Each structure stands twice: as structure tokens, then as C-alpha cells.
Amino acid sequence: MLIIVIIIGIMALVFIANRSKYFLHMLQLEGYNSEQFQKWINSNKEKSFFSKK
């Protein structure tokens, strides 16, 4: 049972790391302008997992 929890935890960390890297890239493309980044999040709700849908 412990092995399953560890494997799921590792998978979750990999997923979070990949998503964070993607959103950092989007923020960099927007020139660290939080207003433009927020507009991007609102227009790409299917890609953003932390926005209100």
C-alpha cells in the first residue's frame, strides 16, 4: 500500500512540475505583465487548472 502512495505522490509531483513550467513560460511570454497573463488565463480556461471556471 505504501508503494502505491509513493508512486501516486511522485506522479503528482511530476504533473505539478510540468504544469508550473508551462505557466512560467506563459508568464514570460506575456512579459511578466500580470494583467496580460490574467487575460490569457481567462481566454484559455481549458489549459489553466488554477483559474475559476
C-alpha positions in Angstrom: 0.0 0.0 0.0 2.8 2.4 0.9 4.4 1.8 -2.5 1.2 2.8 -4.3 1.0 6.0 -2.3 4.6 6.8 -3.1 4.1 6.2 -6.8 1.0 8.4 -6.9 2.8 11.1 -5.0 5.7 11.0 -7.4 3.3 11.2 -10.4 1.5 14.1 -8.8 4.8 16.0 -8.3 5.8 15.4 -11.9 2.5 16.6 -13.1 2.7 19.8 -10.9 6.2 20.5 -12.1 5.3 20.2 -15.7 2.2 22.4 -15.3 4.2 25.0 -13.3 6.9 25.1 -16.0 4.2 25.7 -18.7 2.6 28.6 -16.8 6.0 30.1 -16.1 6.7 30.0 -19.8 3.3 31.7 -20.5 4.0 34.4 -17.9 7.4 35.0 -19.5 5.8 35.3 -23.0 3.5 38.0 -21.5 6.5 39.9 -20.3 5.6 39.3 -16.6 2.6 41.6 -17.1 0.1 40.1 -14.7 -2.9 41.8 -16.4 -2.0 40.2 -19.8 -1.3 36.9 -18.0 -4.7 37.0 -16.3 -6.3 37.7 -19.7 -4.5 34.7 -21.2 -5.8 32.5 -18.3 -9.3 33.7 -18.8 -9.2 33.1 -22.5 -7.6 29.6 -22.1 -9.6 28.1 -19.3 -9.2 24.6 -20.7 -5.4 24.9 -20.3 -5.3 26.6 -16.9 -6.0 24.4 -13.9 -5.9 27.1 -11.2 -8.4 29.6 -12.7 -12.1 29.8 -11.7 -14.1 28.1 -14.4 
